Amino acid sequence: MEIRNIAIIAHVDHGKTTLTDALMKQNGGLQDENISMDSNVLEKERGITIYSKNTSITYKGTKINIVDTPGHADFGSEVERVLRAVDSVLLLVDSVEGPIPQTRFVLKKSLELGIKPIVVINKIDKPASDPHRVHEEVLELFFELGANDEQADFQTVYAMGREGKAYKNLGDDSSDLSPLLDVILENVLPASLNEDKKMSAQVFNLGYDNFLGRLAVARIYSGKMFSPSQVFIKNEKGSRAGKITKLFTFDGINRKEVAEVSSGDIVLLAGIPDIYIGETICEDESVEQLPHIAIDEPTLSLNFLVNDSPFAGREGKFVTSRQLKERLEKELEINVGLRVEFSPMLAVRVPTQNFLASGFKVYGRGELHIAILLENMRREGFEMQVSEPEVIIKEENSIKTEPYEELVIDVPMEYSGTVIEKIGKRKGIIKNMLEKQNIARIVFDIPTRGLLGYRSEFIIDTKGEGIMSSRVTDFGEYAGEIKKREYGSMVSMVSGKAVAFSIANLQERGIMYIEHGTEVYEGMVIGNVLKGGDMSVNPTKGKQLTNMRASGTDEALSLSPPFVLNIERGLEVMSEDEYLEITPKSVRIRKKYLTELDRVKMQRNKKVSLP
C-alpha cells in the first residue's frame, strides 16, 4: 500500500482540527460523531489544540498519515519537529483573517525544509470572507519568506471545514472533501520505500503510557522495523543499544499493534526508556545518523514552591516537594519545551514559617505553556505556589539580550490610539499599520517582558473587540526598565470571612478579587488599588450595630461582581513580591511576606543593600 505523510499547519483557530475530524468522518477514521482529535479535557474546554496528534485514513487504496499540530505560538516547537517527519503540509488560512504571525512562522519553517505546501483557504462560508484577497496575501508571504519558483507555484484548495466540503476552484460543485484528498494524492510524493536498505528511523514526538513507560513516535526512512528487536540509538554524543518491545501503527485515532512496519510509515514504539526527540534508531552501528532536530529554547522562568500559606493542605492531595518533583519529572517525559532545575539551592526563606520552602525553577515557552501545566496539576490534586514569571535574559559578548516578539493587533480605529500608547510604554515599536473597513492591523516588535500581563488590559481597552496574536522572533538587545504595573495591591491585614459591608466600601478604591463570605488570611491579596501603592485593609469588618435608629441605616448594599482569578489572570496581575497560590479548588494571590511588619523590614533591607 502506498503511503503519504502530511501535517496540517496554521495559526490558532483557523480550523485544523475541524478539517482533520471531517476527513476522518468521511473516510472511516471516526465512527462516533462526538469524538474529536482534541481529546484532552483542556483542549475541549479552550477549543485549541495543545498536543500534536497522529491519525490515518485510507483513500483510493492509499494510506494517508495526518499529523494535527497546535496553532498557538507557545507550542510552536511541536510543529517544527513534525515538519521533519512529513513529505508535505496543508497550510490552512482563514478566508477573513488571512496570514497572521503563526502562519508566517510555520510556513517559514516548511519552506526552509524544502517542503512544497498545499494551501487550503478555509471558512469560505463566512459572511466577510474574501478568498481572492487572502490568496494574494499568501502569495506575497511566500515571496517574502524566500520561496523558490516551485514552492511559490502552490496548489490552492477552498474549503468549509465545518461542513466537510472542499473545492478545487470557487464555484465548483462538491459534497465532500474528496477534491482535497485528490490534490494530496496528485501533489504529495509517495513516502520513500527503501525496504532493501538497513532500517533507520527518527523520533519526532514522545508519549507516555502507565504500563509501557515512555513511547516514541518515529518516521521510518529505510528498511523494516520489527517487534521485538535489538536496535542501536544514535545521537550527537554517540550510540547505545536498546530493545523495541512493542510496535503500533495509527488506524484512525486508534493504536494498532503490529509485528513489523515498512519504511515510509509513522510508528509508535515502546521499550526504550531514555529515547529522546531527534535521535536516530537504526539496525546496526554502520547506519548513518539522520540530521538532528533542534528544539526551541524556553523564554520564561518561574519558581514552583511548596504551598506554605495558612490555608495549605486544606484542598490538595499532593502537597510535598517530593511529590512536586515526581510530577515535574513525569512531565519532562513528554513536554520537551519544558526545562526544570531540581537543584536544592532554590530553597527560599519564608519568614512566616520556621523552615525553608523548597522549590524548583521551571523554564517554559510562554504564559500559556506554563498555565496549561499548572491547570493539569491542580486538576490532579496538586497544591503549590508559583512566583511571578520572568523573562530569560542572556548575556552575549557582554551585551544583555532578551526575547522579542512580533505582535499583530487587529483593532477598531477608535481604540488604536490607546493600544499604541500602552504598547509604546512597554517598549513596543510599530513596524507596519494598515486600515481596512475601519479595522486597523498594527504590527509591533516588542520585548516579551513588555507583553507579559498585557492581554487582560488589551481586552478592557478595546471593549473585547480587539484580536492580538504574537510569536517569539529572536533575542535582541535588552530594552531597559519597563513599567507595566500602574496599580497596587489591596492586602488583607486580618484572617476571617469577608463581609459585604467592608467589600462595598473597598470596591470604591479598586477592583475586588473576592466576594461576600470568602475566607481570607493575613497577607492575602483581595483586590487591586487603582492609584498608589499597596494598601492594607480589613475585609472582615462588619457594620457597627446599636439600638439607635439613624437615617441611612437600612441602605441597600450594591456589590460589583468580583474579578475572579484563574491561573492565567493570576500570572498576569501578580507582582514580583507576591506568590500565586494554586489549589484544586482555589486560585489566590498572596504576599511573599504575610505580615506588614515583615514587608516593611524587607523593603528596608532592600534599600540598604542597594548601592
Buried (B, 14 or more C-beta within 10 A) or exposed (E): EEBBBBBBBBBBBBBBBBBBBBBBBBBEBBEEEEBBBBEBEBBEEBEBBBBBBBBBBBBEEBBBBBBBBBBBBBBBBBBBBBBBBBBBBBBBBBBBBBBBBBBBBBBBBBBEEEBBBBBBBBBBEEEEBBBEEBBEBBBEBBEEBEBEEEBBEBBBBBBBBBEBBBBBEEEEEBEBBBBBBBBBBEBBEEBBBBEEBBBBBBBBBBBEEEEBBBBBBBBBBBBBBBBEBEBBBBBEEEBEEBEBBBBBBBBBBEBEEBEEBBBBBBBBBBBBEEBBBBBBBBBEEEBEBBEBBEBBBBBBBBBBBBBBBBBBEBBBEBBEBEBBBEBBEEBEBBBBBBBBEEEEEBBBEBBBEEEBBBBBBBBBBBBBBBBBBBBBBBEEBBBBBBBBBBBBBEEEEEEEBBBBBBBBBBBBEEBBEBBBEBBBEBBBEEEEEEEEEEBBBBBBBBBBBBBBBBBEBBEEBBEEEBBBBBBBBEBEEBBEEBEBEEBBBBBBBBBBEBBBBBBBEBBEBBBBBBBBEBBBBBBBBBBBBEEEEBBBBBBBBEEEEEEEEEEEEEEEEEEEEBBEBEBBBBBBBBBEBBBBBBBBEBBBBBBBBBBBEBBEEBEEEEEEEEE
